[in-house]
Amino acid sequence: IYHFSESQGLEIDTLIHEEGAGQLEINLRHGDPIELADQVFMFKRTIREAALKHEIYATFMAKPIQGQPG
């Protein structure tokens, strides 16, 4: 995630593992709201593409699986 984000010029502030399997919390650095909105859009596209390269899927849903942490 760091490699793909850095190649897009996105600065990650925090990356930690959450309670659910394969669940991560990723925070971008604070900044101008308009620029951050663009970065979040680019970040999500970057992560989805990185996941597909590894034949997995990335989702940004709050709770994608019922009965599991989310």
Buried (B, 14 or more C-beta within 10 A) or exposed (E): BEEBBEEEEBEBEEEEEEEEEEBEEBEBEEEEEEEBEEBEEBBEEBBBEBBEEEEEEBEEEEEEEEEEEE
